[in-house]
Structures are given as C-alpha cells and as structure tokens.
Amino acid sequence: MGQIFHPSTNTLSKVSIFGSIILLISLVAALAAINESPYITEVGVARSQPVPFSHKHHVGDDGIDCRYCHTSVENSSFAGIPPTKTCMNCHSQIWADSPVLAPVRNSFRDDQSIQWTRVHNLPGFVYFDHSTHVHKGIGCSTCHGRVDMMPLTWRENTLYMDWCLDCHRQPERFVRPREDVFKMDYSPPVDQIVLGNKLVRDYRIQKLTSCSTCHR
C-alpha cells in the first residue's frame, strides 16, 4: 500500500502537539498573572469616597488611634465603620464650614449614614474575626499596610487564600506583642522568629489551616 501522508506530516504533528501544550501553559500563566494583577485584586488602587478621608492626616499627622473610629475591632468580628457623630466630635469645631465636609454635616443633620466604598471586602463565604487576630497579636499594618501614610485608602494585600495561609502556616513570622498591635510603624526585630515562637506559645496560637477555619 502506498504512503498516504507526506513524510513532513510527522514533523507538523509533533510541532502542533508541542505548540498546543506551550500555548495552553502560556494561557494559564497569563490568566494567573491577570488574577494577581491590581486590575483584579485592586492592590494599590486608591478607592474614591463620598468624602476624601485621609488616614495620613488623621492618623499620621494628628495621631488618632485606630480604635477611636474603629471602636469594635477588639471585641467584634467587624472593625466597625465610625458613625458620623464620631466625625462631628471634632468637625463641629474644626473645619466646621468646609465644603468638602458638607456630606458629613448633611449625614449628621439628616441621620443618614454616609455610603462609604468598601476597600477590604471579603467574599460572603469567608469568615474572618478581627478581635481574634488582634488578641493573638496580629498588627493592623500586617494586613492593611501603612494606613497612616495613605491620603486615600487602598488595599495593601490581595486577601487571597494563599496570602492568608502564609500567616496561618507560619504565624511566628508575623505575630507581635499585643501592646504593639495598633502601632503602625512597628518594625519586626532581627530575632523575629525567636520572639514569634515565644509569642505563639504565650498566646496559644494554633496553626489553623483546615477549610472549616474560614469556610463555615
């Protein structure tokens, strides 16, 4: 029986197979890169707000403690969005007639909450408790970055599961003394692992990595 296919068909077949594999790998790599990009994660993207609130000014310049506004962060799963009354404690006297703060005054007068844009927003299928992490010695800046240097707030980390697991698998790398949890400029010591291992024991931190820890 005569040869049906030209001898070059073998070469073309091999090139097609390997080319398809390379194309598939490249496509997967490109999708992974897009999934980690700021376009999807919004890391480093400052969110516009009804009022251009500056953490840099209030925290960095004025030295206002996180807990003054986020009152429930130590005893609740939710850090808490401050009511307008908290803003007016100062702004009824300071910049009381500023046009920029008109939405704050209107909110206080009409008893209607300001519709802030969420910056850190976990999916509904993820359980997260601020009070647990604060109690275990995880600092604000570990997750939220140097908020005290942000004129407008942006997301510092992806909040993806692999990012969370980095800490859950090796908490000794991230834990700090409880008295330093709200210290924004905290810098880990050179012997962080030694200190971390001690705090892990003292604070009874467990390396929780089972699905049910966060997905309940």
C-alpha positions in Angstrom: 0.0 0.0 0.0 1.4 3.4 -1.0 2.2 6.1 1.6 -0.9 8.2 2.3 0.7 11.1 4.2 3.7 13.1 3.2 6.8 12.5 5.5 6.6 16.1 6.7 3.2 15.2 8.4 5.1 13.7 11.3 7.0 16.8 11.9 3.9 19.0 11.6 2.1 16.8 14.1 4.9 17.0 16.7 5.1 20.8 16.2 1.3 21.1 16.6 1.2 19.0 19.7 4.1 20.7 21.5 2.8 24.1 20.2 -0.6 23.4 21.7 0.9 22.4 25.0 3.1 25.6 25.1 0.1 27.7 24.2 -2.0 26.2 26.9 0.7 26.7 29.5 1.2 30.3 28.4 -2.6 30.9 28.6 -2.8 29.5 32.1 0.2 31.6 33.1 -1.3 34.7 31.6 -4.6 34.1 33.4 -2.8 33.6 36.7 -0.9 36.8 36.2 -4.1 38.7 35.5 -5.7 37.2 38.6 -2.8 38.5 40.7 -2.7 41.9 39.0 -4.1 45.1 40.6 -6.8 45.1 37.9 -8.4 42.1 39.7 -7.0 42.4 43.3 -7.2 46.2 43.5 -4.0 46.2 45.4 -2.5 49.7 45.5 -5.6 51.2 43.8 -7.0 54.1 45.9 -10.8 54.0 46.2 -12.8 57.2 45.7 -15.1 58.0 48.6 -18.1 60.4 49.2 -15.7 62.3 51.4 -11.9 62.2 50.7 -11.0 61.0 54.1 -7.2 60.9 54.7 -5.8 58.4 57.1 -2.4 60.0 56.6 -3.8 63.3 58.0 -5.9 61.8 60.8 -3.6 59.0 61.9 -0.2 60.1 60.7 -0.4 63.8 61.3 -2.9 64.1 64.2 -2.0 60.8 65.9 -5.6 59.5 66.2 -5.6 55.9 67.4 -7.3 53.3 65.1 -9.7 52.4 67.9 -11.1 55.9 68.2 -13.0 55.3 64.9 -13.0 51.5 64.6 -14.4 51.0 68.1 -15.4 47.3 67.8 -12.1 46.0 66.4 -11.0 44.5 69.8 -14.2 42.7 70.6 -16.1 42.0 67.3 -15.5 40.2 64.0 -16.1 43.6 62.3 -13.8 46.5 62.8 -16.7 48.9 62.6 -17.4 52.0 60.5 -17.5 55.1 62.6 -20.9 56.9 62.8 -21.0 60.4 61.6 -21.2 61.6 65.2 -17.6 60.4 65.7 -16.5 62.7 62.8 -18.6 65.6 64.3 -16.9 65.3 67.7 -14.1 67.2 66.0 -15.6 68.8 62.9 -18.3 70.6 64.7 -15.4 72.8 65.8 -12.6 72.2 63.3 -13.3 73.0 59.6 -16.9 73.3 60.5 -17.8 75.2 57.3 -15.6 73.3 54.9 -17.4 72.5 51.6 -15.5 69.2 51.5 -17.2 68.1 54.7 -20.7 69.1 53.6 -21.7 65.3 53.2 -20.6 64.8 56.8 -22.7 67.6 58.1 -25.7 66.5 56.0 -25.3 63.0 57.3 -25.3 64.2 60.9 -28.3 66.5 60.3 -30.4 64.0 58.4 -29.4 61.0 60.5 -28.4 59.2 57.3 -25.2 57.1 57.1 -22.6 58.0 54.5 -22.3 55.3 51.9 -18.6 54.6 52.1 -16.9 52.5 49.5 -15.6 49.2 51.0 -11.9 48.8 50.5 -11.3 45.5 52.3 -14.3 43.3 51.4 -14.1 39.6 51.8 -16.5 37.2 50.0 -19.5 36.1 51.9 -18.2 32.5 52.1 -15.2 33.6 54.2 -15.4 34.0 57.9 -12.9 36.5 59.5 -12.8 37.8 63.0 -10.9 41.0 63.7 -11.0 40.5 67.5 -9.3 37.1 67.3 -6.5 38.4 65.2 -6.0 41.4 67.4 -6.0 39.3 70.5 -3.4 36.9 69.0 -1.0 39.8 68.3 -1.5 40.4 64.6 -1.0 44.1 63.9 -3.2 46.4 61.8 -0.4 47.2 59.4 0.3 43.5 58.8 -2.9 43.2 56.8 -3.8 46.8 56.0 -0.3 48.2 55.4 0.9 51.6 56.5 -2.6 53.1 56.5 -1.2 56.1 58.5 0.6 57.1 55.2 -2.4 56.8 52.9 -4.0 60.0 51.8 -6.7 57.8 50.3 -7.1 54.3 51.4 -6.2 51.3 49.2 -5.8 47.6 49.6 -2.3 46.6 50.5 -2.7 42.9 50.1 -4.7 40.6 47.9 -6.7 39.0 50.7 -6.4 35.8 48.6 -6.5 32.5 50.5 -2.8 31.7 49.8 -1.9 35.1 51.4 -3.9 34.2 54.5 -2.3 30.8 54.6 1.2 32.3 54.7 0.4 33.6 58.2 -1.6 30.6 59.3 1.2 28.2 58.4 4.0 30.4 59.9 2.4 32.7 62.5 5.8 33.2 64.2 6.9 35.4 61.2 4.1 37.9 61.7 2.9 37.9 65.4 3.9 40.8 67.5 3.4 41.8 71.2 -0.2 42.7 71.9 0.8 46.2 73.1 2.2 46.9 69.6 -0.8 45.7 67.6 -2.0 49.2 66.9 1.5 50.7 66.4 1.5 51.5 62.7 5.3 52.0 62.4 6.1 48.7 64.2 9.2 47.0 62.7 9.9 43.3 63.4 13.1 42.8 65.4 16.1 41.0 64.0 15.2 38.0 66.1 11.6 37.9 65.0 11.4 34.1 64.7 12.7 33.7 68.3 10.2 36.3 69.6 7.5 34.9 67.3 7.9 31.4 68.6 7.7 32.6 72.2 4.5 34.7 71.4 3.0 31.7 69.6 3.3 29.7 72.8 2.3 32.5 75.1 -0.8 33.5 73.1 -1.6 29.9 72.4 -1.7 30.4 68.6 -2.6 27.4 66.6 -1.6 26.8 63.0 -5.1 26.5 61.7 -5.2 25.5 58.0 -8.3 23.3 57.7 -11.0 24.5 55.4 -13.5 24.9 58.2 -11.4 27.5 59.9 -12.5 30.2 57.5 -15.3 28.5 55.4 -18.1 27.7 57.8 
